[in-house]
Amino acid sequence: MSARDAALPEGVERRAFEGDTRRLATRGPPVYGEPTDGDYRLWDAGRSKLGATLEKGLPTGLEGGQRALYLGAASGTTVSHVADFAGPTYAVEFAPRPARDLVEVAEARGNLFPLLKDARQPETYAHVVEPVDVVIQDVATRGQARVATANRRFLREGGRLLAAVKARSEDVTAEPERVFESFLDALNGYEVIATERLEPFHDDHLAVVARRA
């Protein structure tokens, strides 16, 4: 087993899709027209920053059955895969249109709870979200470090933050490396474990794995 495969959580496997036997997959009903192999469906790293993070072999600390808070769930592409192997999964999305799609995705998954909320205002959903083992962040907004810091309140001690930092959402004119350095400098209350760029899956994105300090 490679180091990359060793980092996969229980419930995520590599299966054969379209002639490639090494693609990520989870077991669950299809969501976005992805290919299937029996009960398994392709987890397309090109459409998922968390999928790309797993492909890169970062030490996410993900395990089957964990409680998760997903910030920036959009229409449910990635968070549906998370709910396939995780325990209770809280999915925060601010925009009403993708949130409607997210609700439809949640109808087939009893452990997925969509929340039409703003991840920059965690106090608006603090009464709903229980302590979680992992916060997964994929928000397209300025102040991504502030979002991560504000949502630290939901992480149990030692829980992990898995963030996909979008350079162009912070400053479209700045060099990505400078944006990434600023994010790490502004990330309060966490110990950074690992970082890696997500090319070739996603341009100008940095995967960050951090532990609640």
Phi and psi restraints in degrees (value plus and minus 20) as a CYANA .aco file:
   2 SER   PHI     -97.9   -57.9
   2 SER   PSI     143.3   183.3
   3 ALA   PHI     -81.0   -41.0
   3 ALA   PSI     -52.9   -12.9
   4 ARG   PHI     -84.5   -44.5
   4 ARG   PSI     -62.7   -22.7
   5 ASP   PHI     -91.7   -51.7
   5 ASP   PSI     -52.6   -12.6
   6 ALA   PHI     -83.4   -43.4
   6 ALA   PSI     -43.7    -3.7
   7 ALA   PHI    -103.6   -63.6
   7 ALA   PSI     -24.2    15.8
   8 LEU   PHI     -95.8   -55.8
   8 LEU   PSI     115.8   155.8
   9 PRO   PHI     -93.8   -53.8
   9 PRO   PSI     139.1   179.1
  10 GLU   PHI     -80.0   -40.0
  10 GLU   PSI     111.8   151.8
  11 GLY   PHI      82.5   122.5
  11 GLY   PSI     -28.0    12.0
  12 VAL   PHI    -135.1   -95.1
  12 VAL   PSI     105.2   145.2
  13 GLU   PHI    -148.3  -108.3
  13 GLU   PSI     150.6   190.6
  14 ARG   PHI    -125.8   -85.8
  14 ARG   PSI     108.6   148.6
  15 ARG   PHI    -151.8  -111.8
  15 ARG   PSI     154.1   194.1
  16 ALA   PHI    -112.1   -72.1
  16 ALA   PSI     103.4   143.4
  17 PHE   PHI    -159.1  -119.1
  17 PHE   PSI     107.3   147.3
  18 GLU   PHI      31.8    71.8
  18 GLU   PSI      23.2    63.2
  19 GLY   PHI      63.3   103.3
  19 GLY   PSI     -24.0    16.0
  20 ASP   PHI    -128.7   -88.7
  20 ASP   PSI      97.8   137.8
  21 THR   PHI    -108.2   -68.2
  21 THR   PSI     -15.4    24.6
  22 ARG   PHI    -138.7   -98.7
  22 ARG   PSI       8.1    48.1
  23 ARG   PHI    -110.1   -70.1
  23 ARG   PSI     124.4   164.4
  24 LEU   PHI     -85.1   -45.1
  24 LEU   PSI     126.2   166.2
  25 ALA   PHI    -173.6  -133.6
  25 ALA   PSI     130.0   170.0
  26 THR   PHI    -148.2  -108.2
  26 THR   PSI     141.8   181.8
  27 ARG   PHI    -115.7   -75.7
  27 ARG   PSI      98.0   138.0
  28 GLY   PHI     152.6   192.6
  28 GLY   PSI     148.9   188.9
  29 PRO   PHI     -87.4   -47.4
  29 PRO   PSI     120.7   160.7
  30 PRO   PHI     -80.4   -40.4
  30 PRO   PSI     133.7   173.7
  31 VAL   PHI    -145.0  -105.0
  31 VAL   PSI     -64.4   -24.4
  32 TYR   PHI    -146.3  -106.3
  32 TYR   PSI      10.9    50.9
  33 GLY   PHI      58.0    98.0
  33 GLY   PSI       0.0    40.0
  34 GLU   PHI     -93.4   -53.4
  34 GLU   PSI     129.8   169.8
  35 PRO   PHI     -83.0   -43.0
  35 PRO   PSI     134.0   174.0
  36 THR   PHI    -146.0  -106.0
  36 THR   PSI     138.7   178.7
  37 ASP   PHI    -158.4  -118.4
  37 ASP   PSI      72.0   112.0
  38 GLY   PHI      46.1    86.1
  38 GLY   PSI    -147.5  -107.5
  39 ASP   PHI    -101.3   -61.3
  39 ASP   PSI     -26.9    13.1
  40 TYR   PHI    -114.0   -74.0
  40 TYR   PSI     131.7   171.7
  41 ARG   PHI    -151.5  -111.5
  41 ARG   PSI     126.1   166.1
  42 LEU   PHI     -81.6   -41.6
  42 LEU   PSI     114.3   154.3
  43 TRP   PHI    -123.7   -83.7
  43 TRP   PSI      79.1   119.1
  44 ASP   PHI     -98.6   -58.6
  44 ASP   PSI      87.3   127.3
  45 ALA   PHI     -84.0   -44.0
  45 ALA   PSI     -42.7    -2.7
  46 GLY   PHI     -93.2   -53.2
  46 GLY   PSI     -33.3     6.7
  47 ARG   PHI    -135.0   -95.0
  47 ARG   PSI     -14.9    25.1
  48 SER   PHI    -163.8  -123.8
  48 SER   PSI      98.8   138.8
  49 LYS   PHI     -87.2   -47.2
  49 LYS   PSI     -55.8   -15.8
  50 LEU   PHI     -88.2   -48.2
  50 LEU   PSI     -59.5   -19.5
  51 GLY   PHI     -79.0   -39.0
  51 GLY   PSI     -61.7   -21.7
  52 ALA   PHI     -85.1   -45.1
  52 ALA   PSI     -56.9   -16.9
  53 THR   PHI     -81.8   -41.8
  53 THR   PSI     -61.5   -21.5
  54 LEU   PHI     -86.9   -46.9
  54 LEU   PSI     -60.2   -20.2
  55 GLU   PHI     -81.0   -41.0
  55 GLU   PSI     -52.1   -12.1
  56 LYS   PHI     -96.8   -56.8
  56 LYS   PSI     -32.1     7.9
  57 GLY   PHI      59.9    99.9
  57 GLY   PSI       1.6    41.6
  58 LEU   PHI     -88.5   -48.5
  58 LEU   PSI     131.0   171.0
  59 PRO   PHI     -99.1   -59.1
  59 PRO   PSI      56.7    96.7
  60 THR   PHI     -88.6   -48.6
  60 THR   PSI     -46.1    -6.1
  61 GLY   PHI      56.0    96.0
  61 GLY   PSI     -12.8    27.2
  62 LEU   PHI     -89.6   -49.6
  62 LEU   PSI     119.2   159.2
  63 GLU   PHI    -158.1  -118.1
  63 GLU   PSI     140.1   180.1
  64 GLY   PHI     -86.2   -46.2
  64 GLY   PSI     119.6   159.6
  65 GLY   PHI      66.4   106.4
  65 GLY   PSI     -18.0    22.0
  66 GLN   PHI     -92.0   -52.0
  66 GLN   PSI     133.2   173.2
  67 ARG   PHI    -100.2   -60.2
  67 ARG   PSI     117.3   157.3
  68 ALA   PHI    -154.3  -114.3
  68 ALA   PSI     125.9   165.9
  69 LEU   PHI    -138.9   -98.9
  69 LEU   PSI     101.1   141.1
  70 TYR   PHI    -130.4   -90.4
  70 TYR   PSI     100.2   140.2
  71 LEU   PHI    -123.7   -83.7
  71 LEU   PSI     101.9   141.9
  72 GLY   PHI      68.8   108.8
  72 GLY   PSI      28.0    68.0
  73 ALA   PHI     -92.1   -52.1
  73 ALA   PSI     -38.9     1.1
  74 ALA   PHI      32.2    72.2
  74 ALA   PSI    -154.2  -114.2
  75 SER   PHI    -107.2   -67.2
  75 SER   PSI     -18.6    21.4
  76 GLY   PHI      84.4   124.4
  76 GLY   PSI     -10.3    29.7
  77 THR   PHI     -76.3   -36.3
  77 THR   PSI     -79.4   -39.4
  78 THR   PHI     -98.6   -58.6
  78 THR   PSI     -61.6   -21.6
  79 VAL   PHI     -85.0   -45.0
  79 VAL   PSI     -44.1    -4.1
  80 SER   PHI     -85.3   -45.3
  80 SER   PSI     -58.3   -18.3
  81 HIS   PHI     -87.3   -47.3
  81 HIS   PSI     -59.3   -19.3
  82 VAL   PHI     -80.6   -40.6
  82 VAL   PSI     -65.8   -25.8
  83 ALA   PHI     -85.2   -45.2
  83 ALA   PSI     -43.7    -3.7
  84 ASP   PHI     -83.9   -43.9
  84 ASP   PSI     -50.4   -10.4
  85 PHE   PHI    -140.4  -100.4
  85 PHE   PSI     -29.6    10.4
  86 ALA   PHI    -113.9   -73.9
  86 ALA   PSI     158.2   198.2
  87 GLY   PHI    -108.1   -68.1
  87 GLY   PSI    -161.0  -121.0
  88 PRO   PHI     -74.4   -34.4
  88 PRO   PSI     108.9   148.9
  89 THR   PHI    -147.0  -107.0
  89 THR   PSI      94.6   134.6
  90 TYR   PHI    -116.4   -76.4
  90 TYR   PSI     105.6   145.6
  91 ALA   PHI    -137.4   -97.4
  91 ALA   PSI      91.4   131.4
  92 VAL   PHI    -118.1   -78.1
  92 VAL   PSI     105.7   145.7
  93 GLU   PHI    -161.8  -121.8
  93 GLU   PSI     114.3   154.3
  94 PHE   PHI    -109.2   -69.2
  94 PHE   PSI     -56.5   -16.5
  95 ALA   PHI    -101.8   -61.8
  95 ALA   PSI     108.1   148.1
  96 PRO   PHI     -81.8   -41.8
  96 PRO   PSI     -58.8   -18.8
  97 ARG   PHI     -83.4   -43.4
  97 ARG   PSI     -74.8   -34.8
  98 PRO   PHI     -85.7   -45.7
  98 PRO   PSI     -47.2    -7.2
  99 ALA   PHI     -83.1   -43.1
  99 ALA   PSI     -52.3   -12.3
 100 ARG   PHI     -84.3   -44.3
 100 ARG   PSI     -61.1   -21.1
 101 ASP   PHI     -85.2   -45.2
 101 ASP   PSI     -58.4   -18.4
 102 LEU   PHI     -80.6   -40.6
 102 LEU   PSI     -60.7   -20.7
 103 VAL   PHI     -81.4   -41.4
 103 VAL   PSI     -61.2   -21.2
 104 GLU   PHI     -83.0   -43.0
 104 GLU   PSI     -60.9   -20.9
 105 VAL   PHI     -81.6   -41.6
 105 VAL   PSI     -60.8   -20.8
 106 ALA   PHI     -88.4   -48.4
 106 ALA   PSI     -42.6    -2.6
 107 GLU   PHI     -82.3   -42.3
 107 GLU   PSI     -47.2    -7.2
 108 ALA   PHI    -114.6   -74.6
 108 ALA   PSI     -17.1    22.9
 109 ARG   PHI    -156.3  -116.3
 109 ARG   PSI      86.8   126.8
 110 GLY   PHI     -88.5   -48.5
 110 GLY   PSI     -34.6     5.4
 111 ASN   PHI    -120.1   -80.1
 111 ASN   PSI     -13.7    26.3
 112 LEU   PHI    -126.8   -86.8
 112 LEU   PSI     101.7   141.7
 113 PHE   PHI    -138.6   -98.6
 113 PHE   PSI      82.6   122.6
 114 PRO   PHI     -97.2   -57.2
 114 PRO   PSI     119.7   159.7
 115 LEU   PHI    -149.7  -109.7
 115 LEU   PSI      97.3   137.3
 116 LEU   PHI    -102.2   -62.2
 116 LEU   PSI      63.7   103.7
 117 LYS   PHI    -161.5  -121.5
 117 LYS   PSI     148.5   188.5
 118 ASP   PHI    -120.5   -80.5
 118 ASP   PSI     100.1   140.1
 119 ALA   PHI     -82.7   -42.7
 119 ALA   PSI     -35.9     4.1
 120 ARG   PHI     -99.2   -59.2
 120 ARG   PSI     -27.2    12.8
 121 GLN   PHI    -149.2  -109.2
 121 GLN   PSI      48.1    88.1
 122 PRO   PHI     -83.4   -43.4
 122 PRO   PSI     -38.9     1.1
 123 GLU   PHI     -83.7   -43.7
 123 GLU   PSI     -41.3    -1.3
 124 THR   PHI     -98.0   -58.0
 124 THR   PSI     -33.6     6.4
 125 TYR   PHI    -147.7  -107.7
 125 TYR   PSI      -7.9    32.1
 126 ALA   PHI     -84.5   -44.5
 126 ALA   PSI     -45.8    -5.8
 127 HIS   PHI     -98.4   -58.4
 127 HIS   PSI     -28.7    11.3
 128 VAL   PHI    -126.5   -86.5
 128 VAL   PSI     -60.2   -20.2
 129 VAL   PHI    -105.7   -65.7
 129 VAL   PSI     103.9   143.9
 130 GLU   PHI    -102.4   -62.4
 130 GLU   PSI     148.1   188.1
 131 PRO   PHI     -76.0   -36.0
 131 PRO   PSI     116.7   156.7
 132 VAL   PHI    -140.1  -100.1
 132 VAL   PSI     143.3   183.3
 133 ASP   PHI    -108.8   -68.8
 133 ASP   PSI     -44.1    -4.1
 134 VAL   PHI    -168.5  -128.5
 134 VAL   PSI     118.3   158.3
 135 VAL   PHI    -129.6   -89.6
 135 VAL   PSI     102.8   142.8
 136 ILE   PHI    -128.9   -88.9
 136 ILE   PSI     102.3   142.3
 137 GLN   PHI    -139.0   -99.0
 137 GLN   PSI     106.6   146.6
 138 ASP   PHI    -166.9  -126.9
 138 ASP   PSI      48.4    88.4
 139 VAL   PHI    -129.4   -89.4
 139 VAL   PSI     119.1   159.1
 140 ALA   PHI    -121.0   -81.0
 140 ALA   PSI      60.5   100.5
 141 THR   PHI    -174.3  -134.3
 141 THR   PSI     140.4   180.4
 142 ARG   PHI     -90.1   -50.1
 142 ARG   PSI     137.4   177.4
 143 GLY   PHI      53.3    93.3
 143 GLY   PSI      19.0    59.0
 144 GLN   PHI     -85.0   -45.0
 144 GLN   PSI     -52.0   -12.0
 145 ALA   PHI     -88.3   -48.3
 145 ALA   PSI     -55.7   -15.7
 146 ARG   PHI     -85.5   -45.5
 146 ARG   PSI     -58.0   -18.0
 147 VAL   PHI     -82.3   -42.3
 147 VAL   PSI     -66.4   -26.4
 148 ALA   PHI     -82.5   -42.5
 148 ALA   PSI     -61.4   -21.4
 149 THR   PHI     -87.3   -47.3
 149 THR   PSI     -61.2   -21.2
 150 ALA   PHI     -85.7   -45.7
 150 ALA   PSI     -53.6   -13.6
 151 ASN   PHI    -110.1   -70.1
 151 ASN   PSI     -18.7    21.3
 152 ARG   PHI     -78.0   -38.0
 152 ARG   PSI     -47.7    -7.7
 153 ARG   PHI     -76.5   -36.5
 153 ARG   PSI     -46.1    -6.1
 154 PHE   PHI    -106.6   -66.6
 154 PHE   PSI     -35.1     4.9
 155 LEU   PHI     -99.9   -59.9
 155 LEU   PSI     112.8   152.8
 156 ARG   PHI     -85.7   -45.7
 156 ARG   PSI     144.0   184.0
 157 GLU   PHI     -80.4   -40.4
 157 GLU   PSI     108.5   148.5
 158 GLY   PHI      63.8   103.8
 158 GLY   PSI     -22.8    17.2
 159 GLY   PHI     -86.7   -46.7
 159 GLY   PSI     143.9   183.9
 160 ARG   PHI    -134.3   -94.3
 160 ARG   PSI     126.4   166.4
 161 LEU   PHI    -122.7   -82.7
 161 LEU   PSI     108.5   148.5
 162 LEU   PHI    -139.0   -99.0
 162 LEU   PSI      82.2   122.2
 163 ALA   PHI    -134.0   -94.0
 163 ALA   PSI     120.1   160.1
 164 ALA   PHI    -128.0   -88.0
 164 ALA   PSI      85.8   125.8
 165 VAL   PHI    -105.7   -65.7
 165 VAL   PSI     103.7   143.7
 166 LYS   PHI    -120.2   -80.2
 166 LYS   PSI      88.5   128.5
 167 ALA   PHI     -81.1   -41.1
 167 ALA   PSI     -62.5   -22.5
 168 ARG   PHI     -90.8   -50.8
 168 ARG   PSI     -41.5    -1.5
 169 SER   PHI     -96.6   -56.6
 169 SER   PSI     -46.3    -6.3
 170 GLU   PHI    -100.8   -60.8
 170 GLU   PSI     -69.5   -29.5
 171 ASP   PHI    -180.7  -140.7
 171 ASP   PSI      87.0   127.0
 172 VAL   PHI     -88.3   -48.3
 172 VAL   PSI     -37.4     2.6
 173 THR   PHI    -116.0   -76.0
 173 THR   PSI     -35.0     5.0
 174 ALA   PHI    -106.9   -66.9
 174 ALA   PSI     133.8   173.8
 175 GLU   PHI     -85.1   -45.1
 175 GLU   PSI     113.7   153.7
 176 PRO   PHI     -72.8   -32.8
 176 PRO   PSI     -62.4   -22.4
 177 GLU   PHI     -79.9   -39.9
 177 GLU   PSI     -56.0   -16.0
 178 ARG   PHI     -87.3   -47.3
 178 ARG   PSI     -59.9   -19.9
 179 VAL   PHI     -83.5   -43.5
 179 VAL   PSI     -62.7   -22.7
 180 PHE   PHI     -84.6   -44.6
 180 PHE   PSI     -60.9   -20.9
 181 GLU   PHI     -82.0   -42.0
 181 GLU   PSI     -60.8   -20.8
 182 SER   PHI     -84.4   -44.4
 182 SER   PSI     -59.6   -19.6
 183 PHE   PHI     -80.3   -40.3
 183 PHE   PSI     -68.0   -28.0
 184 LEU   PHI     -85.6   -45.6
 184 LEU   PSI     -56.1   -16.1
 185 ASP   PHI     -86.4   -46.4
 185 ASP   PSI     -52.1   -12.1
 186 ALA   PHI    -112.7   -72.7
 186 ALA   PSI     -22.2    17.8
 187 LEU   PHI    -101.2   -61.2
 187 LEU   PSI      86.1   126.1
 188 ASN   PHI    -121.8   -81.8
 188 ASN   PSI     122.4   162.4
 189 GLY   PHI      63.0   103.0
 189 GLY   PSI      -7.1    32.9
 190 TYR   PHI    -150.0  -110.0
 190 TYR   PSI     130.3   170.3
 191 GLU   PHI    -124.5   -84.5
 191 GLU   PSI      97.6   137.6
 192 VAL   PHI     -94.4   -54.4
 192 VAL   PSI     107.8   147.8
 193 ILE   PHI    -117.7   -77.7
 193 ILE   PSI     -63.3   -23.3
 194 ALA   PHI    -178.8  -138.8
 194 ALA   PSI     130.5   170.5
 195 THR   PHI    -160.0  -120.0
 195 THR   PSI     130.9   170.9
 196 GLU   PHI    -183.2  -143.2
 196 GLU   PSI     120.9   160.9
 197 ARG   PHI     -85.8   -45.8
 197 ARG   PSI     129.8   169.8
 198 LEU   PHI    -121.7   -81.7
 198 LEU   PSI      -8.9    31.1
 199 GLU   PHI     -84.5   -44.5
 199 GLU   PSI     126.0   166.0
 200 PRO   PHI    -109.1   -69.1
 200 PRO   PSI     -15.9    24.1
 201 PHE   PHI     -93.6   -53.6
 201 PHE   PSI     -61.0   -21.0
 202 HIS   PHI    -163.7  -123.7
 202 HIS   PSI     104.6   144.6
 203 ASP   PHI     -97.1   -57.1
 203 ASP   PSI     123.6   163.6
 204 ASP   PHI      37.4    77.4
 204 ASP   PSI      19.1    59.1
 205 HIS   PHI    -145.1  -105.1
 205 HIS   PSI     124.7   164.7
 206 LEU   PHI    -141.3  -101.3
 206 LEU   PSI     106.3   146.3
 207 ALA   PHI    -104.6   -64.6
 207 ALA   PSI     111.6   151.6
 208 VAL   PHI    -145.0  -105.0
 208 VAL   PSI     106.0   146.0
 209 VAL   PHI    -131.5   -91.5
 209 VAL   PSI     102.7   142.7
 210 ALA   PHI    -159.8  -119.8
 210 ALA   PSI     134.6   174.6
 211 ARG   PHI    -131.4   -91.4
 211 ARG   PSI     120.1   160.1
 212 ARG   PHI     -81.2   -41.2
 212 ARG   PSI     101.9   141.9
